[in-house]
Amino acid sequence: MSRQGVGWYRHWISFQTIFVKEILRFTRIWVQTILPSVITTTLYFVIFGRLIGDRIGTMGGLDYLDFIVPGLVLMGVITNAYSNVVSSFYSSKFSRYIEELLVSPAPNWVILAGYVAGGAARGLVVGLAVMLVAMIFTEIRIHSVAVTLLVITMTAVLFALGGFINAIYANSFDDISIVPTFVLTPLTYLGGVFYSIELLPGFWQGVSLANPVLYMVNAFRYGLQGVSDIPVGIAFGIIAIFILVLGVFSLHLLRRGVGIKT
Amino acid sequence: MPALDVQQLTKTYKGGFQALKGIDLTVEEGDFFALLGPNGAGKSTFIGILASLVNKTGGIVRVFGEDQDRTPELVKSFIGLVPQEFNFNLFLPVVEVVVNQAGYYGIPRREAKVRAERYLKQLDLWDRRDTEMRKLSGGLKRRLMIARALVHEPRLLILDEPTAGVDIEIRRSMWTFLRELNAGGTTIILTTHYLEEAESLCRNIAIINHGEIAERTSVASLLNRLNTETFVLNLKGRLSELPQLGGFVLQNLDDCTLEVEMSREHTVNGLFEALSRNGIEVISLRNKQNRLERLFLEMVDRRAGAGWSSSDPADAPDAAREVIA
């Protein structure tokens, strides 16, 4: 039991172990985890950005290709942060190796932090890859490095938490694809990735404001290009509130053992 | 200070099924303890609660004096669990499973690798360290579960049917390993379907049935309760007529096989003398039934109140028969 008594150090080792395990998992199968998003967004850039975008002209004061870059990067981040945690944690439930963690002294918040950090890391790796692809098609100038990094990281963390909650409740592999298909994709597509909400009639602009992804996309667009449909401060506030709520809820589920203990 | 002190432990599952009905149990430090019971008796629920895999409904669990509710992390660090079902990431190599487990317990990677090597070597798995889990046989997986449970060097090792489905050779080598581990000071709690295993390894025993402790005693005192012993003898020649031997109840199973029931007042020497006097030569003999198994069946039956009293497991109620399957 040498050095095991030192609480914070022990927790740090536990976190590191889960985090590295998660990184190794998605890098080991990069063809399934990283490459698909890169190929999909490349197609978006070619079709929507170049072929159709040239005919659209400008959107929100930007060339259409430049306009869609932040949204497509964030779409990759959201999808991958979510799916990494939901599939990894659900697999550990399904094959019961989550018990390796449950019997260990790693506290719930360490388990949650490890999985969320792993999911966020995949989201950020994909975001970076998509950004590199975008640089082939257009020039990327970052308006505010701090806002860009903060938004992309907070978004990755938020959706990694969402994936964790989905995995907790999932009882089958079908259950882990329902939310991405029926909730995440519509929210992302309607979150101002491809258009400015100024194009929408007043009522639908109001409806769009209820979509949290809109705030993230616009805040990220502000970080990259200095333009946004909504105030960036509000976007940060909303993302932070969502992270807090989902984080507390995840810990509550872990403490109760929902979906993982009888 | 006892290794395990459980008071009034209860568990009621959703739907109302009461798996544990107020278990009181103490296991002393350094003991090799067997927990027996038919399928569905509550053993796995009990172990699940000790290992923090099952939420208890009520009661107190103390491990080396530490209350599971007050210092859960400390209690978890005391316990090593070898579960009944395989619970691995099948795509990880063997060594990574053990090193990761050490990491979850807060052991730095460098030290974790040293320990993984030590325990994988002790359990003859070092040559397979880079093999993916899914490519291991059932026996090797069972041994790996022991290595994984030991990597944080627990003071209390709990094994839930550790030798289920492994061949005799591996089972014997695991027994030797566990004996050495216990001799080194590790307290061991074992559940098993092989009652010979409990009789051979354990000093103390508890029988759990219908969510209650039916018996808690030492293996030796339990075996002393047996009044009779039954042997099956393979004879050298054919037996034309069943001899009358005073004090022994004989039954011929076929022409060359004799079953002898004898009370504890008689000795095997006496049996052989009587057989020799009647010109009967014996090639070999065996116990008709494991002794502990017989007592176990009797106890389970008594608790069930079924009125069954045969020593033959084939006559046992279903619940009792399953445990020796």
Chai-1 contact restraints between the chains, C-beta under 6 A:
chainA,res_idxA,chainB,res_idxB,connection_type,confidence,min_distance_angstrom,max_distance_angstrom,comment,restraint_id
A,Q4,B,G106,contact,1.0,0.0,6.0,A-B,restraint_1
A,R10,B,G106,contact,1.0,0.0,6.0,A-B,restraint_2
A,I13,B,G103,contact,1.0,0.0,6.0,A-B,restraint_3
A,I13,B,G106,contact,1.0,0.0,6.0,A-B,restraint_4
A,I13,B,P108,contact,1.0,0.0,6.0,A-B,restraint_5
A,S14,B,Y104,contact,1.0,0.0,6.0,A-B,restraint_6
A,S14,B,G106,contact,1.0,0.0,6.0,A-B,restraint_7
A,T17,B,N100,contact,1.0,0.0,6.0,A-B,restraint_8
A,T17,B,G103,contact,1.0,0.0,6.0,A-B,restraint_9
A,T17,B,Y104,contact,1.0,0.0,6.0,A-B,restraint_10
A,K21,B,N100,contact,1.0,0.0,6.0,A-B,restraint_11
A,R96,B,N87,contact,1.0,0.0,6.0,A-B,restraint_12
A,Y97,B,N87,contact,1.0,0.0,6.0,A-B,restraint_13
A,Y97,B,F88,contact,1.0,0.0,6.0,A-B,restraint_14
A,Y97,B,N89,contact,1.0,0.0,6.0,A-B,restraint_15
A,E99,B,L53,contact,1.0,0.0,6.0,A-B,restraint_16
A,E99,B,N87,contact,1.0,0.0,6.0,A-B,restraint_17
A,E100,B,Q101,contact,1.0,0.0,6.0,A-B,restraint_18
A,L101,B,Y104,contact,1.0,0.0,6.0,A-B,restraint_19
A,L102,B,L53,contact,1.0,0.0,6.0,A-B,restraint_20
A,V103,B,A51,contact,1.0,0.0,6.0,A-B,restraint_21
A,V103,B,L81,contact,1.0,0.0,6.0,A-B,restraint_22
A,S104,B,Y104,contact,1.0,0.0,6.0,A-B,restraint_23
A,S104,B,Y105,contact,1.0,0.0,6.0,A-B,restraint_24
A,P105,B,E73,contact,1.0,0.0,6.0,A-B,restraint_25
A,P105,B,K76,contact,1.0,0.0,6.0,A-B,restraint_26
A,P105,B,S77,contact,1.0,0.0,6.0,A-B,restraint_27
A,A106,B,Y104,contact,1.0,0.0,6.0,A-B,restraint_28
A,G257,B,N55,contact,1.0,0.0,6.0,A-B,restraint_29
A,K261,B,N55,contact,1.0,0.0,6.0,A-B,restraint_30
A,T262,B,V54,contact,1.0,0.0,6.0,A-B,restraint_31
